[in-house]
Amino acid sequence: MYYHEVTYIIGEQFPIANINPGKEQLMLITNTEFLTLAFFSESIEQDMAYWPSNSMAVGLYSNVEQVPFLLLTFPDQDAAFSHSLNVYRMSGDDRGPWLRDHDKKTITVALINAETGTLQAMRQIEVHWAGILRKIVRQQLMTYSGYEQVEVTVMHMSNTISLLAMFETAKRLNWLDVQVPMLKAAEEPEQETSTE
């Protein structure tokens, strides 16, 4: 899905409806600001305990199939998710500008109450591999002729590659960006520096 103008306000209804109302799922949204990973949670109180304040990592996985997966994890909580990117979910008119906009590389990560649709928390992280993702997506356009072909490969990859293997590959290729909350960083002991 691609959205030109989207505004997210914490405490209000998330502007994009859950495809499976009331059910937990991760949704990938392409937009003029690059990407949004929207997590619809069935355990909102439990997730709110760590989502806004714990370390978070967002990564990229892909292989010769040219189907990228966006990865999201909260390492301290052993919580991890993935979502494939099928370029044919975007119309041709939206696809070109999104692929050419090399300055945009911020991913918004949103936590939404799956039952009410209310946006509970939101974080943003700038990723250094945005250009790599766009390159993979351009290759996807040349490799596949349509939406259904990509989805067949998504299904095959989902059944043969574990989430752990995806994260390990992302780490090895340096396609994983970690965000440490300011509060946590401030709590860490100061390191001594020497001018000698």
C-alpha positions as CSV (number, residue, x, y, z in Angstrom):
1,M,0.0,0.0,0.0
2,Y,1.2,3.5,-0.7
3,Y,-0.1,6.7,0.9
4,H,0.8,10.2,-0.3
5,E,-0.2,12.2,2.8
6,V,-0.6,10.4,6.2
7,T,-0.7,11.9,9.7
8,Y,-0.2,9.9,12.8
9,I,-1.4,11.2,16.1
10,I,-0.9,9.2,19.3
11,G,-4.1,8.6,21.2
12,E,-6.2,8.9,18.0
13,Q,-7.4,6.4,15.5
14,F,-4.7,5.1,13.2
15,P,-5.6,6.4,9.7
16,I,-5.1,3.0,8.0
17,A,-7.5,0.2,9.0
18,N,-6.3,-3.2,10.1
19,I,-6.9,-5.7,7.3
20,N,-8.0,-8.3,9.9
21,P,-9.9,-6.2,12.5
22,G,-9.0,-7.2,16.1
23,K,-6.2,-9.5,15.0
24,E,-2.5,-9.1,15.7
25,Q,-0.4,-8.3,12.6
26,L,2.4,-6.3,11.2
27,M,1.5,-4.0,8.2
28,L,4.1,-2.4,5.9
29,I,3.1,1.0,4.4
30,T,5.0,2.8,1.8
31,N,4.6,6.6,1.7
32,T,6.2,9.9,0.8
33,E,8.3,9.7,4.0
34,F,9.6,6.2,3.0
35,L,8.1,3.5,5.1
36,T,5.9,2.8,8.1
37,L,5.8,-0.5,10.0
38,A,2.5,-0.6,11.8
39,F,2.0,-3.3,14.5
40,F,-1.6,-4.1,15.5
41,S,-1.3,-5.6,19.0
42,E,-3.7,-7.9,20.8
43,S,-1.7,-7.5,24.0
44,I,-1.5,-3.7,24.1
45,E,-0.7,-3.3,27.8
46,Q,2.1,-5.9,27.7
47,D,3.6,-4.3,24.5
48,M,3.3,-0.8,25.9
49,A,5.6,-1.8,28.8
50,Y,8.5,-2.1,26.4
51,W,7.7,-0.7,23.0
52,P,8.3,3.0,23.7
53,S,11.4,2.6,26.0
54,N,13.4,-0.4,25.0
55,S,16.1,-0.8,22.3
56,M,14.7,-1.4,18.9
57,A,16.3,-2.7,15.7
58,V,15.0,-2.4,12.1
59,G,16.7,-4.4,9.4
60,L,16.6,-5.6,5.8
61,Y,16.8,-9.1,4.4
62,S,16.9,-10.2,0.8
63,N,18.6,-12.8,-1.4
64,V,18.8,-13.8,-5.0
65,E,15.0,-13.9,-5.2
66,Q,14.9,-10.0,-5.1
67,V,12.1,-10.0,-2.5
68,P,13.1,-7.9,0.5
69,F,11.8,-8.5,4.0
70,L,11.7,-5.6,6.6
71,L,12.7,-6.9,10.0
72,L,11.7,-5.4,13.4
73,T,12.9,-6.6,16.8
74,F,13.1,-5.5,20.4
75,P,16.1,-7.5,21.5
76,D,15.6,-7.1,25.2
77,Q,12.1,-8.6,24.9
78,D,12.9,-11.4,22.4
79,A,10.2,-10.0,20.2
80,A,10.8,-10.1,16.4
81,F,8.7,-9.6,13.3
82,S,9.1,-9.5,9.5
83,H,7.1,-8.3,6.5
84,S,7.8,-8.7,2.8
85,L,7.8,-5.8,0.3
86,N,5.9,-6.5,-2.9
87,V,6.5,-3.5,-5.2
88,Y,3.3,-4.3,-7.1
89,R,1.2,-3.2,-4.1
90,M,2.1,0.3,-5.3
91,S,0.6,1.7,-8.5
92,G,2.9,2.6,-11.4
93,D,2.4,6.3,-10.7
94,D,3.5,6.0,-7.1
95,R,6.3,3.5,-7.7
96,G,8.6,5.8,-9.7
97,P,8.7,8.7,-7.3
98,W,9.2,6.4,-4.3
99,L,12.1,4.6,-6.0
100,R,13.8,7.9,-7.0
101,D,13.4,9.7,-3.7
102,H,16.9,8.9,-2.3
103,D,16.8,11.5,0.4
104,K,14.0,9.8,2.3
105,K,15.2,7.0,4.7
106,T,13.1,7.3,7.9
107,I,11.0,4.4,9.0
108,T,8.1,5.1,11.4
109,V,7.3,2.2,13.8
110,A,3.8,2.4,15.1
111,L,2.1,0.4,17.9
112,I,-1.7,0.2,17.5
113,N,-4.4,-1.4,19.6
114,A,-5.8,-4.1,17.4
115,E,-9.1,-4.0,19.1
116,T,-9.8,-0.2,19.0
117,G,-7.5,0.9,16.2
118,T,-6.0,3.6,18.5
119,L,-2.3,4.6,17.9
120,Q,-0.6,4.0,21.3
121,A,3.0,4.7,20.6
122,M,5.3,5.7,17.8
123,R,9.0,5.8,17.1
124,Q,11.1,6.8,14.1
125,I,14.5,5.5,13.0
126,E,16.7,6.6,10.1
127,V,18.2,3.6,8.3
128,H,21.4,3.6,6.2
129,W,20.3,0.8,3.9
130,A,17.3,2.7,2.3
131,G,19.2,2.9,-1.1
132,I,19.9,-0.8,-1.0
133,L,16.2,-1.5,-0.5
134,R,15.3,0.7,-3.4
135,K,17.8,-1.1,-5.6
136,I,16.4,-4.5,-4.6
137,V,12.9,-3.3,-5.4
138,R,14.0,-2.1,-8.8
139,Q,15.4,-5.5,-9.5
140,Q,12.1,-7.0,-8.3
141,L,10.3,-5.1,-11.0
142,M,12.7,-6.5,-13.6
143,T,12.4,-10.1,-12.3
144,Y,8.7,-10.4,-11.8
145,S,5.8,-9.5,-14.0
146,G,3.1,-9.0,-11.4
147,Y,1.8,-9.2,-7.8
148,E,1.0,-12.9,-7.8
149,Q,4.4,-13.9,-8.9
150,V,6.1,-12.0,-6.1
151,E,3.6,-13.5,-3.6
152,V,4.5,-17.0,-4.6
153,T,8.1,-16.3,-3.9
154,V,7.2,-14.6,-0.6
155,M,5.3,-17.8,0.5
156,H,8.3,-20.0,-0.5
157,M,10.8,-17.8,1.3
158,S,8.6,-17.6,4.4
159,N,8.4,-21.4,4.5
160,T,12.1,-22.1,3.9
161,I,14.0,-19.2,5.7
162,S,13.6,-18.8,9.4
163,L,13.2,-15.3,11.0
164,L,16.4,-16.0,13.0
165,A,18.3,-16.7,9.7
166,M,17.0,-13.4,8.2
167,F,18.3,-11.4,11.2
168,E,21.6,-13.2,11.2
169,T,22.1,-12.3,7.5
170,A,21.0,-8.7,8.1
171,K,23.6,-8.4,10.9
172,R,26.4,-10.0,8.7
173,L,25.6,-7.6,5.9
174,N,25.3,-4.6,8.2
175,W,21.7,-4.2,7.2
176,L,20.4,-3.7,10.7
177,D,20.1,-0.3,12.5
178,V,19.7,-0.2,16.3
179,Q,18.0,2.6,18.2
180,V,18.8,2.9,21.9
181,P,16.2,5.2,23.7
182,M,17.6,8.4,25.2
183,L,16.5,7.4,28.7
184,K,18.4,4.1,28.6
185,A,21.5,5.8,27.1
186,A,21.4,8.4,29.9
187,E,21.3,5.6,32.6
188,E,24.4,4.0,31.4
189,P,27.6,4.8,33.4
190,E,29.8,7.5,31.9
191,Q,33.0,6.3,30.3
192,E,36.2,8.0,31.3
193,T,38.1,9.7,28.5
194,S,41.8,10.4,28.5
195,T,43.6,13.3,26.8
196,E,47.1,11.8,27.3
